[in-house]
Each structure stands twice: as C-alpha cells, then as structure tokens.
Amino acid sequence: MRYAIPMSDGVVATHFGHCEQFALIDVDEARKAVVGREIIPSPGHEPGLLPVWLAEKGVSVIIASGMGSRAQNLFKQNRIRVIIGTLEGDPERAVLDYINGTLATGDNICDH
C-alpha cells in the first residue's frame, strides 16, 4: 500500500495545499513495515490537480495535518482514504503509527 504525506521543511506540512513536497511511503501491510520511501516535489496548488496526480502515483491513503473539505471530497472520489489532524511531524513515523493504530490526531487545522 502506498501512503502520501505532504511535507514542508522536512516535516508534515500544516497546510496540505501549500506543501513543498510529498513523501510517498510504501508499506507491507502484513508485516507492518516500510518497504520504500520517495520524496517528490509538489506540482503546485491547483484545484483538483493533487488528488488525480497522487492517484496516478498509486497512492491509497493520504495522512495530513489539515485539508479543506473540497480536497477531502476529491480524494475520496479518486479512491484515496484521507486521514487528517495528524500531530506527528515525521512522515514515516506518521505512517507507522497509523498502521499500528497509534497515530495521534487532533482537529483539522484547515477551515476551508
């Protein structure tokens, strides 16, 4: 399974749409282990672009701090599960915590 984590300055971005890059993290779900990691630059913030772009890259789940409701709906339309409100700053740790059922989340910090 492939996870996408929006990043800025090397940590999980607080605002999804304005991230600098994405960590694409491949996980062996049966072993609950990371088997691959790639950092790619964001193509930019254009309405509707990121859900399709990440779906084309094989992403199944996105973990973010904050994301607007329109973006959440677009991800769901592209069959990408959205986890918001993560408090974890390290992208790989966020994925590992999620697959182990221990990811700490709070409020969605994005209100649009």
N, CA, C and O of each residue as an XYZ file, in Angstrom:
448
protein
N       0.855     -1.171      0.000
C       0.000      0.000      0.000
C       0.898      1.231      0.000
O       1.949      1.249      0.641
N       0.474      2.245     -0.719
C       1.256      3.485     -0.809
C       0.536      4.617     -0.090
O      -0.654      4.852     -0.297
N       1.283      5.307      0.756
C       0.798      6.458      1.521
C       1.473      7.714      1.000
O       2.624      7.674      0.566
N       0.757      8.828      1.043
C       1.328     10.131      0.686
C       1.217     11.048      1.890
O       0.174     11.134      2.537
N       2.322     11.734      2.175
C       2.361     12.678      3.287
C       2.853     14.014      2.737
O       3.964     14.081      2.212
N       2.047     15.096      2.844
C       2.502     16.405      2.388
C       3.559     16.941      3.354
O       3.395     16.865      4.571
N       4.648     17.484      2.797
C       5.752     17.969      3.629
C       6.169     19.389      3.262
O       6.058     19.816      2.113
N       6.648     20.100      4.265
C       7.321     21.382      4.097
C       8.443     21.427      5.119
O       8.253     21.065      6.280
N       9.597     21.867      4.686
C      10.773     21.943      5.568
C      11.079     20.606      6.245
O      11.536     20.583      7.388
N      10.830     19.495      5.550
C      11.188     18.178      6.047
C      10.230     17.543      7.039
O      10.479     16.437      7.517
N       9.137     18.227      7.356
C       8.148     17.677      8.293
C       6.758     17.743      7.659
O       6.563     18.378      6.622
N       5.799     17.076      8.302
C       4.427     17.093      7.792
C       3.954     18.544      7.696
O       4.019     19.293      8.671
N       3.483     18.927      6.520
C       3.030     20.302      6.275
C       1.746     20.586      7.050
O       0.868     19.729      7.149
N       1.645     21.783      7.591
C       0.432     22.143      8.320
C      -0.718     22.472      7.378
O      -1.881     22.338      7.760
N      -0.420     22.896      6.164
C      -1.459     23.184      5.189
C      -1.203     22.348      3.951
O      -0.261     22.610      3.202
N      -2.021     21.361      3.737
C      -1.867     20.389      2.661
C      -1.606     21.028      1.304
O      -0.639     20.674      0.630
N      -2.450     21.955      0.899
C      -2.391     22.519     -0.449
C      -1.165     23.345     -0.742
O      -0.876     23.630     -1.904
N      -0.434     23.737      0.286
C       0.739     24.580      0.077
C       2.032     23.864      0.437
O       3.041     24.513      0.716
N       2.016     22.534      0.435
C       3.225     21.785      0.776
C       4.265     21.926     -0.334
O       3.938     22.221     -1.484
N       5.522     21.707      0.038
C       6.631     21.793     -0.915
C       6.859     20.469     -1.639
O       7.268     20.447     -2.800
N       6.590     19.367     -0.938
C       6.860     18.054     -1.497
C       5.977     17.008     -0.830
O       5.272     17.289      0.140
N       6.034     15.798     -1.372
C       5.300     14.682     -0.799
C       6.263     13.550     -0.501
O       7.156     13.257     -1.296
N       6.080     12.920      0.642
C       6.759     11.663      0.931
C       5.801     10.569      0.482
O       4.675     10.488      0.973
N       6.240      9.730     -0.444
C       5.466      8.566     -0.864
C       6.083      7.373     -0.154
O       7.236      7.020     -0.399
N       5.315      6.763      0.716
C       5.836      5.700      1.567
C       5.083      4.409      1.261
O       3.862      4.330      1.396
N       5.847      3.400      0.844
C       5.284      2.093      0.523
C       5.392      1.196      1.742
O       6.439      1.120      2.385
N       4.281      0.511      2.055
C       4.202     -0.302      3.263
C       3.768     -1.713      2.917
O       2.863     -1.923      2.109
N       4.426     -2.672      3.540
C       3.970     -4.064      3.513
C       3.002     -4.178      4.688
O       3.417     -4.254      5.844
N       1.716     -4.189      4.376
C       0.684     -4.171      5.422
C       0.753     -5.410      6.324
O       0.519     -5.312      7.528
N       1.070     -6.563      5.748
C       1.116     -7.793      6.536
C       2.214     -7.739      7.592
O       2.019     -8.184      8.723
N       3.362     -7.196      7.220
C       4.480     -7.092      8.166
C       4.476     -5.788      8.944
O       5.235     -5.621      9.899
N       3.605     -4.849      8.524
C       3.560     -3.504      9.124
C       4.944     -2.859      9.089
O       5.461     -2.374     10.096
N       5.523     -2.875      7.880
C       6.872     -2.351      7.711
C       6.960     -1.479      6.462
O       6.325     -1.759      5.446
N       7.757     -0.420      6.558
C       8.024      0.438      5.409
C       8.989     -0.308      4.491
O      10.031     -0.789      4.937
N       8.639     -0.401      3.213
C       9.479     -1.096      2.245
C      10.028     -0.160      1.170
O      10.820     -0.579      0.326
N       9.609      1.101      1.198
C      10.114      2.068      0.239
C       9.694      3.478      0.616
O       8.652      3.686      1.237
N      10.529      4.449      0.228
C      10.224      5.852      0.520
C      10.815      6.702     -0.598
O      11.966      6.532     -0.998
N       9.991      7.620     -1.086
C      10.425      8.518     -2.150
C       9.914      9.913     -1.813
O       8.759     10.073     -1.416
N      10.757     10.913     -1.967
C      10.359     12.306     -1.765
C      10.273     12.949     -3.147
O      11.240     12.950     -3.909
N       9.093     13.496     -3.453
C       8.897     14.120     -4.760
C       8.361     15.540     -4.575
O       7.596     15.796     -3.645
N       8.755     16.453     -5.446
C       8.241     17.820     -5.338
C       6.756     17.889     -5.673
O       6.261     17.150     -6.523
N       6.066     18.778     -4.997
C       4.657     19.001     -5.286
C       4.532     19.702     -6.638
O       5.340     20.574     -6.958
N       3.531     19.330     -7.430
C       3.337     20.007     -8.711
C       2.700     21.392     -8.553
O       2.515     22.110     -9.536
N       2.369     21.761     -7.316
C       1.757     23.066     -7.065
C       0.310     22.931     -6.648
O      -0.277     21.850     -6.697
N      -0.248     24.048     -6.240
C      -1.615     24.064     -5.729
C      -2.550     24.563     -6.813
O      -2.623     25.758     -7.099
N      -3.262     23.621     -7.408
C      -4.247     23.936     -8.433
C      -5.474     23.097     -8.107
O      -5.355     21.879     -7.975
N      -6.637     23.700     -7.973
C      -7.826     22.943     -7.573
C      -8.031     21.674     -8.401
O      -8.067     21.715     -9.631
N      -8.165     20.547     -7.698
C      -8.444     19.276     -8.342
C      -7.236     18.517     -8.872
O      -7.372     17.350     -9.241
N      -6.056     19.137     -8.924
C      -4.876     18.508     -9.504
C      -4.297     17.407     -8.607
O      -4.047     16.298     -9.080
N      -4.084     17.699     -7.332
C      -3.368     16.769     -6.460
C      -4.057     15.412     -6.273
O      -3.364     14.394     -6.277
N      -5.372     15.346     -6.112
C      -5.992     14.025     -5.975
C      -5.755     13.118     -7.187
O      -5.455     11.935     -7.025
N      -5.886     13.658     -8.381
C      -5.673     12.874     -9.597
C      -4.195     12.512     -9.723
O      -3.862     11.368    -10.033
N      -3.319     13.464     -9.489
C      -1.872     13.264     -9.597
C      -1.403     12.173     -8.635
O      -0.631     11.295     -9.022
N      -1.865     12.224     -7.380
C      -1.460     11.216     -6.402
C      -2.091      9.855     -6.701
O      -1.464      8.822     -6.462
N      -3.310      9.839     -7.216
C      -3.938      8.575     -7.605
C      -3.124      7.909     -8.721
O      -2.941      6.692     -8.717
N      -2.642      8.705     -9.667
C      -1.817      8.177    -10.753
C      -0.505      7.596    -10.241
O       0.091      6.739    -10.893
N      -0.055      8.053     -9.087
C       1.181      7.558     -8.480
C       0.927      6.352     -7.586
O       1.845      5.850     -6.937
N      -0.326      5.885     -7.551
C      -0.646      4.679     -6.807
C      -0.934      4.873     -5.330
O      -0.921      3.910     -4.564
N      -1.193      6.103     -4.922
C      -1.465      6.391     -3.512
C      -2.842      5.867     -3.118
O      -3.819      6.060     -3.841
N      -2.910      5.199     -1.959
C      -4.167      4.680     -1.414
C      -4.656      5.467     -0.215
O      -5.857      5.534      0.047
N      -3.706      6.075      0.524
C      -4.037      6.803      1.755
C      -3.188      8.059      1.805
O      -2.004      8.029      1.466
N      -3.792      9.171      2.229
C      -3.038     10.391      2.491
C      -3.219     10.743      3.956
O      -4.331     10.709      4.484
N      -2.117     11.079      4.604
C      -2.141     11.492      6.004
C      -1.683     12.940      6.038
O      -0.597     13.254      5.551
N      -2.495     13.831      6.606
C      -2.190     15.257      6.611
C      -2.591     15.900      7.935
O      -3.371     15.341      8.706
N      -2.046     17.072      8.174
C      -2.459     17.848      9.352
C      -3.800     18.501      9.101
O      -4.745     18.331      9.872
N      -3.873     19.252      8.013
C      -5.100     19.960      7.690
C      -5.392     19.899      6.202
O      -4.485     19.891      5.370
N      -6.688     19.856      5.884
C      -7.105     19.795      4.490
C      -8.542     20.293      4.391
O      -9.393     19.922      5.201
N      -8.802     21.118      3.415
C     -10.148     21.626      3.199
C     -11.115     20.527      2.795
O     -10.707     19.479      2.295
N     -12.396     20.774      3.016
C     -13.412     19.755      2.739
C     -13.514     19.432      1.251
O     -13.786     18.285      0.896
N     -13.305     20.404      0.378
C     -13.359     20.131     -1.066
C     -12.262     19.155     -1.463
O     -12.509     18.204     -2.204
N     -11.048     19.390     -0.970
C      -9.938     18.484     -1.279
C     -10.221     17.089     -0.731
O      -9.939     16.095     -1.400
N     -10.770     17.004      0.466
C     -11.098     15.696      1.048
C     -12.070     14.941      0.141
O     -11.897     13.748     -0.108
N     -13.083     15.636     -0.345
C     -14.065     15.003     -1.233
C     -13.444     14.557     -2.551
O     -13.786     13.497     -3.074
N     -12.527     15.370     -3.090
C     -11.861     14.997     -4.336
C     -10.983     13.767     -4.153
O     -10.902     12.924     -5.047
N     -10.328     13.659     -3.008
C      -9.532     12.457     -2.740
C     -10.437     11.233     -2.648
O     -10.112     10.178     -3.191
N     -11.549     11.367     -1.974
C     -12.476     10.235     -1.846
C     -13.007      9.811     -3.211
O     -13.179      8.619     -3.463
N     -13.268     10.775     -4.094
C     -13.717     10.459     -5.449
C     -12.642      9.694     -6.230
O     -12.956      8.935     -7.147
N     -11.385      9.897     -5.861
C     -10.272      9.202     -6.508
C      -9.847      7.963     -5.725
O      -8.760      7.426     -5.939
N     -10.707      7.519     -4.822
C     -10.498      6.308     -4.017
C      -9.232      6.366     -3.160
O      -8.528      5.369     -3.000
N      -8.960      7.539     -2.619
C      -7.841      7.713     -1.708
C      -8.408      8.052     -0.334
O      -9.139      9.031     -0.180
N      -8.069      7.242      0.655
C      -8.544      7.473      2.023
C      -7.797      8.658      2.616
O      -6.586      8.789      2.434
N      -8.515      9.518      3.324
C      -7.945     10.730      3.895
C      -7.938     10.637      5.422
O      -8.973     10.411      6.049
N      -6.757     10.816      6.005
C      -6.598     10.883      7.453
C      -6.091     12.289      7.751
O      -5.013     12.672      7.295
N      -6.857     13.050      8.507
C      -6.436     14.428      8.795
C      -6.268     14.633     10.295
O      -6.737     13.844     11.115
N      -5.584     15.716     10.616
C      -5.392     16.089     12.010
C      -4.180     15.456     12.654
O      -4.046     15.491     13.877
N      -3.270     14.863     11.840
C      -2.110     14.230     12.452
C      -1.288     15.233     13.243
O      -1.097     16.375     12.825
N      -0.813     14.789     14.375
C       0.035     15.606     15.240
C       1.504     15.216     15.076
O       2.390     15.887     15.606
N       1.761     14.130     14.344
C       3.122     13.636     14.138
C       3.805     14.445     13.051
O       3.221     14.668     11.991
N       5.028     14.887     13.293
C       5.765     15.685     12.323
C       6.598     14.881     11.348
O       6.873     15.343     10.240
N       7.007     13.676     11.746
C       7.835     12.837     10.890
C       6.943     11.991      9.976
O       6.130     11.211     10.472
N       7.076     12.128      8.660
C       6.186     11.418      7.734
C       6.200      9.894      7.903
O       5.139      9.272      7.953
N       7.368      9.300      7.990
C       7.445      7.848      8.121
C       6.850      7.380      9.451
O       6.150      6.369      9.500
N       7.127      8.111     10.514
C       6.565      7.761     11.825
C       5.043      7.864     11.793
O       4.356      7.047     12.405
N       4.506      8.869     11.079
C       3.051      9.027     10.973
C       2.433      7.798     10.319
O       1.394      7.313     10.767
N       3.064      7.292      9.265
C       2.544      6.105      8.580
C       2.624      4.887      9.488
O       1.658      4.133      9.605
N       3.767      4.691     10.128
C       3.920      3.544     11.022
C       2.930      3.604     12.180
O       2.339      2.590     12.552
N       2.751      4.791     12.745
C       1.772      4.931     13.828
C       0.362      4.617     13.318
O      -0.421      3.968     14.011
N       0.045      5.076     12.116
C      -1.283      4.819     11.551
C      -1.527      3.323     11.379
O      -2.569      2.814     11.794
N      -0.578      2.617     10.771
C      -0.805      1.191     10.520
C      -0.800      0.371     11.807
O      -1.323     -0.743     11.841
N      -0.210      0.922     12.860
C      -0.218      0.251     14.159
C      -1.371      0.716     15.049
O      -1.508      0.259     16.184
N      -2.197      1.624     14.530
C      -3.359      2.094     15.287
C      -3.036      3.051     16.416
O      -3.813      3.186     17.361
N      -1.878      3.725     16.324
C      -1.472      4.619     17.406
C      -1.264      6.071     16.954
O      -0.706      6.873     17.703
N      -1.701      6.412     15.749
C      -1.490      7.776     15.248
C      -2.325      8.764     16.049
O      -3.550      8.664     16.108
N      -1.637      9.721     16.665
C      -2.325     10.773     17.419
C      -2.858     11.814     16.443
O      -2.119     12.315     15.595
N      -4.136     12.136     16.565
C      -4.737     13.153     15.710
C      -5.483     14.164     16.565
O      -5.920     13.873     17.678
N      -5.610     15.345     16.014
C      -6.366     16.407     16.657
C      -7.345     16.979     15.654
O      -7.792     16.287     14.739
N      -7.670     18.235     15.830
C      -8.588     18.903     14.921
C      -7.944     19.145     13.567
O      -6.724     19.266     13.454
N      -8.776     19.214     12.549
C      -8.341     19.617     11.219
C      -7.995     21.096     11.311
O      -8.863     21.924     11.586
N      -6.734     21.427     11.083
C      -6.329     22.834     11.246
C      -6.693     23.703     10.051
O      -6.480     24.915     10.075
N      -7.242     23.088      9.005
C      -7.650     23.835      7.827
C      -9.169     24.034      7.887
O      -9.924     23.072      8.023
N      -9.594     25.267      7.787
C     -11.032     25.535      7.957
C     -11.747     25.930      6.673
O     -12.817     26.535      6.731
N     -11.180     25.603      5.515
C     -11.888     25.911      4.261
C     -12.077     24.692      3.417
O     -12.652     24.776      2.332
